[in-house]
Amino acid sequence: EQWADLERHRLRALYLGAVGRAVRTRLEAGKAREALTVARTARDLAPSQQSAWRLILECHLAAGDSVGARIEAERFT
């Protein structure tokens, strides 16, 4: 069981890293809304991870949606 917990943690970290890269690629291409959809998968998988919420906020700000960013920031806190 300990091995399975470690493996789940490792795979979750790999997934979150891949999602982060996918979000950054989309943001660099000017696809903020698409990046937001991808970022939400990270947040939904790891709602306690600050990095997942940071991706959400970056996407909202890149899309010019300060209200959405504020709402998400309040949800995180």
Backbone atoms as SQL, in Angstrom:
CREATE TABLE atoms (id INTEGER PRIMARY KEY, chain TEXT, resi INTEGER, resn TEXT, atom TEXT, x REAL, y REAL, z REAL);
INSERT INTO atoms VALUES
  (1, 'A', 1, 'GLU', 'N', 0.820, -1.187, 0.000),
  (2, 'A', 1, 'GLU', 'CA', 0.000, 0.000, 0.000),
  (3, 'A', 1, 'GLU', 'C', 0.873, 1.263, 0.000),
  (4, 'A', 2, 'GLN', 'N', 1.970, 1.217, 0.713),
  (5, 'A', 2, 'GLN', 'CA', 2.872, 2.368, 0.741),
  (6, 'A', 2, 'GLN', 'C', 3.439, 2.627, -0.648),
  (7, 'A', 3, 'TRP', 'N', 3.801, 1.558, -1.362),
  (8, 'A', 3, 'TRP', 'CA', 4.326, 1.711, -2.717),
  (9, 'A', 3, 'TRP', 'C', 3.268, 2.358, -3.614),
  (10, 'A', 4, 'ALA', 'N', 2.024, 1.906, -3.483),
  (11, 'A', 4, 'ALA', 'CA', 0.950, 2.462, -4.317),
  (12, 'A', 4, 'ALA', 'C', 0.745, 3.951, -4.022),
  (13, 'A', 5, 'ASP', 'N', 0.825, 4.335, -2.767),
  (14, 'A', 5, 'ASP', 'CA', 0.698, 5.754, -2.417),
  (15, 'A', 5, 'ASP', 'C', 1.822, 6.577, -3.037),
  (16, 'A', 6, 'LEU', 'N', 3.033, 6.056, -2.950),
  (17, 'A', 6, 'LEU', 'CA', 4.175, 6.760, -3.550),
  (18, 'A', 6, 'LEU', 'C', 4.023, 6.868, -5.061),
  (19, 'A', 7, 'GLU', 'N', 3.555, 5.801, -5.677),
  (20, 'A', 7, 'GLU', 'CA', 3.374, 5.793, -7.134),
  (21, 'A', 7, 'GLU', 'C', 2.277, 6.774, -7.550),
  (22, 'A', 8, 'ARG', 'N', 1.192, 6.824, -6.805),
  (23, 'A', 8, 'ARG', 'CA', 0.127, 7.789, -7.101),
  (24, 'A', 8, 'ARG', 'C', 0.654, 9.209, -6.992),
  (25, 'A', 9, 'HIS', 'N', 1.434, 9.459, -5.960),
  (26, 'A', 9, 'HIS', 'CA', 2.009, 10.789, -5.769),
  (27, 'A', 9, 'HIS', 'C', 2.946, 11.145, -6.930),
  (28, 'A', 10, 'ARG', 'N', 3.773, 10.208, -7.335),
  (29, 'A', 10, 'ARG', 'CA', 4.712, 10.431, -8.439),
  (30, 'A', 10, 'ARG', 'C', 3.957, 10.710, -9.742),
  (31, 'A', 11, 'LEU', 'N', 2.945, 9.891, -10.019),
  (32, 'A', 11, 'LEU', 'CA', 2.184, 10.059, -11.262),
  (33, 'A', 11, 'LEU', 'C', 1.390, 11.369, -11.256),
  (34, 'A', 12, 'ARG', 'N', 0.848, 11.746, -10.099),
  (35, 'A', 12, 'ARG', 'CA', 0.129, 13.016, -10.000),
  (36, 'A', 12, 'ARG', 'C', 1.084, 14.179, -10.280),
  (37, 'A', 13, 'ALA', 'N', 2.293, 14.098, -9.727),
  (38, 'A', 13, 'ALA', 'CA', 3.280, 15.166, -9.950),
  (39, 'A', 13, 'ALA', 'C', 3.663, 15.248, -11.424),
  (40, 'A', 14, 'LEU', 'N', 3.838, 14.108, -12.076),
  (41, 'A', 14, 'LEU', 'CA', 4.153, 14.097, -13.505),
  (42, 'A', 14, 'LEU', 'C', 3.013, 14.711, -14.316),
  (43, 'A', 15, 'TYR', 'N', 1.795, 14.341, -13.971),
  (44, 'A', 15, 'TYR', 'CA', 0.632, 14.867, -14.674),
  (45, 'A', 15, 'TYR', 'C', 0.523, 16.380, -14.502),
  (46, 'A', 16, 'LEU', 'N', 0.683, 16.844, -13.270),
  (47, 'A', 16, 'LEU', 'CA', 0.588, 18.283, -13.023),
  (48, 'A', 16, 'LEU', 'C', 1.685, 19.045, -13.765),
  (49, 'A', 17, 'GLY', 'N', 2.871, 18.461, -13.857),
  (50, 'A', 17, 'GLY', 'CA', 3.940, 19.091, -14.630),
  (51, 'A', 17, 'GLY', 'C', 3.590, 19.175, -16.111),
  (52, 'A', 18, 'ALA', 'N', 3.017, 18.098, -16.638),
  (53, 'A', 18, 'ALA', 'CA', 2.614, 18.087, -18.046),
  (54, 'A', 18, 'ALA', 'C', 1.500, 19.097, -18.307),
  (55, 'A', 19, 'VAL', 'N', 0.561, 19.184, -17.395),
  (56, 'A', 19, 'VAL', 'CA', -0.518, 20.161, -17.546),
  (57, 'A', 19, 'VAL', 'C', 0.050, 21.575, -17.519),
  (58, 'A', 20, 'GLY', 'N', 0.975, 21.820, -16.614),
  (59, 'A', 20, 'GLY', 'CA', 1.601, 23.140, -16.541),
  (60, 'A', 20, 'GLY', 'C', 2.281, 23.521, -17.841),
  (61, 'A', 21, 'ARG', 'N', 2.991, 22.570, -18.436),
  (62, 'A', 21, 'ARG', 'CA', 3.644, 22.839, -19.722),
  (63, 'A', 21, 'ARG', 'C', 2.618, 23.075, -20.825),
  (64, 'A', 22, 'ALA', 'N', 1.544, 22.295, -20.817),
  (65, 'A', 22, 'ALA', 'CA', 0.497, 22.460, -21.832),
  (66, 'A', 22, 'ALA', 'C', -0.174, 23.832, -21.697),
  (67, 'A', 23, 'VAL', 'N', -0.398, 24.255, -20.474),
  (68, 'A', 23, 'VAL', 'CA', -1.003, 25.578, -20.242),
  (69, 'A', 23, 'VAL', 'C', -0.066, 26.666, -20.741),
  (70, 'A', 24, 'ARG', 'N', 1.199, 26.585, -20.396),
  (71, 'A', 24, 'ARG', 'CA', 2.173, 27.606, -20.813),
  (72, 'A', 24, 'ARG', 'C', 2.271, 27.675, -22.348),
  (73, 'A', 25, 'THR', 'N', 2.254, 26.525, -22.996),
  (74, 'A', 25, 'THR', 'CA', 2.322, 26.492, -24.458),
  (75, 'A', 25, 'THR', 'C', 1.120, 27.211, -25.062),
  (76, 'A', 26, 'ARG', 'N', -0.054, 26.950, -24.516),
  (77, 'A', 26, 'ARG', 'CA', -1.260, 27.594, -25.027),
  (78, 'A', 26, 'ARG', 'C', -1.257, 29.094, -24.743),
  (79, 'A', 27, 'LEU', 'N', -0.787, 29.479, -23.558),
  (80, 'A', 27, 'LEU', 'CA', -0.715, 30.904, -23.253),
  (81, 'A', 27, 'LEU', 'C', 0.254, 31.614, -24.188),
  (82, 'A', 28, 'GLU', 'N', 1.393, 31.002, -24.473),
  (83, 'A', 28, 'GLU', 'CA', 2.367, 31.601, -25.397),
  (84, 'A', 28, 'GLU', 'C', 1.790, 31.735, -26.797),
  (85, 'A', 29, 'ALA', 'N', 0.869, 30.845, -27.158),
  (86, 'A', 29, 'ALA', 'CA', 0.236, 30.900, -28.476),
  (87, 'A', 29, 'ALA', 'C', -0.968, 31.841, -28.491),
  (88, 'A', 30, 'GLY', 'N', -1.243, 32.489, -27.350),
  (89, 'A', 30, 'GLY', 'CA', -2.372, 33.413, -27.291),
  (90, 'A', 30, 'GLY', 'C', -3.718, 32.739, -27.135),
  (91, 'A', 31, 'LYS', 'N', -3.723, 31.505, -26.652),
  (92, 'A', 31, 'LYS', 'CA', -4.962, 30.743, -26.496),
  (93, 'A', 31, 'LYS', 'C', -5.311, 30.629, -25.015),
  (94, 'A', 32, 'ALA', 'N', -5.623, 31.756, -24.412),
  (95, 'A', 32, 'ALA', 'CA', -5.856, 31.794, -22.969),
  (96, 'A', 32, 'ALA', 'C', -7.076, 30.981, -22.553),
  (97, 'A', 33, 'ARG', 'N', -8.145, 31.045, -23.295),
  (98, 'A', 33, 'ARG', 'CA', -9.358, 30.290, -22.933),
  (99, 'A', 33, 'ARG', 'C', -9.108, 28.789, -23.003),
  (100, 'A', 34, 'GLU', 'N', -8.406, 28.360, -24.022),
  (101, 'A', 34, 'GLU', 'CA', -8.056, 26.950, -24.147),
  (102, 'A', 34, 'GLU', 'C', -7.123, 26.539, -22.997),
  (103, 'A', 35, 'ALA', 'N', -6.195, 27.415, -22.661),
  (104, 'A', 35, 'ALA', 'CA', -5.278, 27.140, -21.543),
  (105, 'A', 35, 'ALA', 'C', -6.054, 27.021, -20.240),
  (106, 'A', 36, 'LEU', 'N', -7.075, 27.829, -20.068),
  (107, 'A', 36, 'LEU', 'CA', -7.890, 27.786, -18.857),
  (108, 'A', 36, 'LEU', 'C', -8.589, 26.437, -18.722),
  (109, 'A', 37, 'THR', 'N', -9.095, 25.926, -19.816),
  (110, 'A', 37, 'THR', 'CA', -9.748, 24.614, -19.782),
  (111, 'A', 37, 'THR', 'C', -8.766, 23.542, -19.311),
  (112, 'A', 38, 'VAL', 'N', -7.553, 23.598, -19.814),
  (113, 'A', 38, 'VAL', 'CA', -6.528, 22.628, -19.415),
  (114, 'A', 38, 'VAL', 'C', -6.144, 22.842, -17.951),
  (115, 'A', 39, 'ALA', 'N', -5.991, 24.094, -17.539),
  (116, 'A', 39, 'ALA', 'CA', -5.600, 24.399, -16.162),
  (117, 'A', 39, 'ALA', 'C', -6.633, 23.899, -15.167),
  (118, 'A', 40, 'ARG', 'N', -7.879, 23.941, -15.542),
  (119, 'A', 40, 'ARG', 'CA', -8.928, 23.460, -14.642),
  (120, 'A', 40, 'ARG', 'C', -8.781, 21.975, -14.342),
  (121, 'A', 41, 'THR', 'N', -8.236, 21.213, -15.281),
  (122, 'A', 41, 'THR', 'CA', -8.027, 19.783, -14.996),
  (123, 'A', 41, 'THR', 'C', -7.020, 19.597, -13.870),
  (124, 'A', 42, 'ALA', 'N', -6.006, 20.443, -13.830),
  (125, 'A', 42, 'ALA', 'CA', -5.012, 20.359, -12.752),
  (126, 'A', 42, 'ALA', 'C', -5.646, 20.738, -11.423),
  (127, 'A', 43, 'ARG', 'N', -6.413, 21.805, -11.422),
  (128, 'A', 43, 'ARG', 'CA', -7.069, 22.236, -10.190),
  (129, 'A', 43, 'ARG', 'C', -8.051, 21.186, -9.677),
  (130, 'A', 44, 'ASP', 'N', -8.776, 20.564, -10.609),
  (131, 'A', 44, 'ASP', 'CA', -9.750, 19.551, -10.201),
  (132, 'A', 44, 'ASP', 'C', -9.067, 18.305, -9.642),
  (133, 'A', 45, 'LEU', 'N', -7.894, 17.984, -10.172),
  (134, 'A', 45, 'LEU', 'CA', -7.151, 16.823, -9.679),
  (135, 'A', 45, 'LEU', 'C', -6.510, 17.105, -8.329),
  (136, 'A', 46, 'ALA', 'N', -6.010, 18.310, -8.161),
  (137, 'A', 46, 'ALA', 'CA', -5.272, 18.652, -6.941),
  (138, 'A', 46, 'ALA', 'C', -5.735, 20.000, -6.401),
  (139, 'A', 47, 'PRO', 'N', -6.944, 20.048, -5.840),
  (140, 'A', 47, 'PRO', 'CA', -7.493, 21.334, -5.404),
  (141, 'A', 47, 'PRO', 'C', -6.720, 22.007, -4.273),
  (142, 'A', 48, 'SER', 'N', -5.855, 21.287, -3.607),
  (143, 'A', 48, 'SER', 'CA', -5.074, 21.901, -2.532),
  (144, 'A', 48, 'SER', 'C', -3.702, 22.389, -3.007),
  (145, 'A', 49, 'GLN', 'N', -3.383, 22.166, -4.277),
  (146, 'A', 49, 'GLN', 'CA', -2.090, 22.570, -4.829),
  (147, 'A', 49, 'GLN', 'C', -2.137, 24.034, -5.262),
  (148, 'A', 50, 'GLN', 'N', -1.297, 24.846, -4.653),
  (149, 'A', 50, 'GLN', 'CA', -1.238, 26.267, -4.996),
  (150, 'A', 50, 'GLN', 'C', -0.843, 26.455, -6.459),
  (151, 'A', 51, 'SER', 'N', 0.031, 25.606, -6.970),
  (152, 'A', 51, 'SER', 'CA', 0.488, 25.750, -8.356),
  (153, 'A', 51, 'SER', 'C', -0.659, 25.563, -9.349),
  (154, 'A', 52, 'ALA', 'N', -1.594, 24.686, -9.032),
  (155, 'A', 52, 'ALA', 'CA', -2.739, 24.474, -9.923),
  (156, 'A', 52, 'ALA', 'C', -3.626, 25.720, -9.956),
  (157, 'A', 53, 'TRP', 'N', -3.828, 26.337, -8.811),
  (158, 'A', 53, 'TRP', 'CA', -4.626, 27.561, -8.749),
  (159, 'A', 53, 'TRP', 'C', -3.903, 28.704, -9.440),
  (160, 'A', 54, 'ARG', 'N', -2.575, 28.730, -9.330),
  (161, 'A', 54, 'ARG', 'CA', -1.808, 29.791, -9.983),
  (162, 'A', 54, 'ARG', 'C', -2.013, 29.736, -11.492),
  (163, 'A', 55, 'LEU', 'N', -2.062, 28.532, -12.038),
  (164, 'A', 55, 'LEU', 'CA', -2.302, 28.387, -13.479),
  (165, 'A', 55, 'LEU', 'C', -3.655, 28.983, -13.864),
  (166, 'A', 56, 'ILE', 'N', -4.658, 28.709, -13.054),
  (167, 'A', 56, 'ILE', 'CA', -6.000, 29.249, -13.306),
  (168, 'A', 56, 'ILE', 'C', -5.952, 30.776, -13.333),
  (169, 'A', 57, 'LEU', 'N', -5.303, 31.355, -12.338),
  (170, 'A', 57, 'LEU', 'CA', -5.229, 32.813, -12.251),
  (171, 'A', 57, 'LEU', 'C', -4.474, 33.398, -13.437),
  (172, 'A', 58, 'GLU', 'N', -3.370, 32.774, -13.814),
  (173, 'A', 58, 'GLU', 'CA', -2.598, 33.260, -14.967),
  (174, 'A', 58, 'GLU', 'C', -3.433, 33.229, -16.235),
  (175, 'A', 59, 'CYS', 'N', -4.215, 32.190, -16.408),
  (176, 'A', 59, 'CYS', 'CA', -5.054, 32.088, -17.608),
  (177, 'A', 59, 'CYS', 'C', -6.111, 33.183, -17.640),
  (178, 'A', 60, 'HIS', 'N', -6.757, 33.412, -16.506),
  (179, 'A', 60, 'HIS', 'CA', -7.760, 34.481, -16.455),
  (180, 'A', 60, 'HIS', 'C', -7.128, 35.835, -16.762),
  (181, 'A', 61, 'LEU', 'N', -5.981, 36.088, -16.170),
  (182, 'A', 61, 'LEU', 'CA', -5.322, 37.377, -16.401),
  (183, 'A', 61, 'LEU', 'C', -4.868, 37.512, -17.851),
  (184, 'A', 62, 'ALA', 'N', -4.359, 36.424, -18.441),
  (185, 'A', 62, 'ALA', 'CA', -3.940, 36.462, -19.842),
  (186, 'A', 62, 'ALA', 'C', -5.130, 36.725, -20.767),
  (187, 'A', 63, 'ALA', 'N', -6.305, 36.266, -20.347),
  (188, 'A', 63, 'ALA', 'CA', -7.515, 36.489, -21.143),
  (189, 'A', 63, 'ALA', 'C', -8.125, 37.859, -20.879),
  (190, 'A', 64, 'GLY', 'N', -7.528, 38.618, -19.959),
  (191, 'A', 64, 'GLY', 'CA', -8.064, 39.931, -19.634),
  (192, 'A', 64, 'GLY', 'C', -9.286, 39.856, -18.727),
  (193, 'A', 65, 'ASP', 'N', -9.432, 38.747, -18.034),
  (194, 'A', 65, 'ASP', 'CA', -10.594, 38.517, -17.182),
  (195, 'A', 65, 'ASP', 'C', -10.208, 38.684, -15.718),
  (196, 'A', 66, 'SER', 'N', -10.084, 39.933, -15.282),
  (197, 'A', 66, 'SER', 'CA', -9.685, 40.190, -13.894),
  (198, 'A', 66, 'SER', 'C', -10.770, 39.787, -12.903),
  (199, 'A', 67, 'VAL', 'N', -12.027, 39.866, -13.322),
  (200, 'A', 67, 'VAL', 'CA', -13.126, 39.453, -12.444),
  (201, 'A', 67, 'VAL', 'C', -13.051, 37.946, -12.200),
  (202, 'A', 68, 'GLY', 'N', -12.842, 37.191, -13.262),
  (203, 'A', 68, 'GLY', 'CA', -12.704, 35.742, -13.122),
  (204, 'A', 68, 'GLY', 'C', -11.513, 35.376, -12.251),
  (205, 'A', 69, 'ALA', 'N', -10.414, 36.100, -12.416),
  (206, 'A', 69, 'ALA', 'CA', -9.227, 35.851, -11.593),
  (207, 'A', 69, 'ALA', 'C', -9.526, 36.132, -10.129),
  (208, 'A', 70, 'ARG', 'N', -10.226, 37.199, -9.879),
  (209, 'A', 70, 'ARG', 'CA', -10.568, 37.556, -8.486),
  (210, 'A', 70, 'ARG', 'C', -11.484, 36.499, -7.867),
  (211, 'A', 71, 'ILE', 'N', -12.453, 36.033, -8.620),
  (212, 'A', 71, 'ILE', 'CA', -13.372, 35.003, -8.120),
  (213, 'A', 71, 'ILE', 'C', -12.595, 33.727, -7.789),
  (214, 'A', 72, 'GLU', 'N', -11.712, 33.323, -8.692),
  (215, 'A', 72, 'GLU', 'CA', -10.921, 32.104, -8.455),
  (216, 'A', 72, 'GLU', 'C', -9.982, 32.287, -7.267),
  (217, 'A', 73, 'ALA', 'N', -9.413, 33.468, -7.116),
  (218, 'A', 73, 'ALA', 'CA', -8.512, 33.728, -5.984),
  (219, 'A', 73, 'ALA', 'C', -9.282, 33.625, -4.671),
  (220, 'A', 74, 'GLU', 'N', -10.493, 34.124, -4.662),
  (221, 'A', 74, 'GLU', 'CA', -11.325, 34.027, -3.462),
  (222, 'A', 74, 'GLU', 'C', -11.708, 32.584, -3.179),
  (223, 'A', 75, 'ARG', 'N', -11.975, 31.824, -4.218),
  (224, 'A', 75, 'ARG', 'CA', -12.292, 30.404, -4.037),
  (225, 'A', 75, 'ARG', 'C', -11.102, 29.664, -3.439),
  (226, 'A', 76, 'PHE', 'N', -9.899, 30.017, -3.866),
  (227, 'A', 76, 'PHE', 'CA', -8.701, 29.353, -3.356),
  (228, 'A', 76, 'PHE', 'C', -8.491, 29.664, -1.874),
  (229, 'A', 77, 'THR', 'N', -8.673, 30.928, -1.512),
  (230, 'A', 77, 'THR', 'CA', -8.443, 31.291, -0.114),
  (231, 'A', 77, 'THR', 'C', -9.582, 30.807, 0.730);
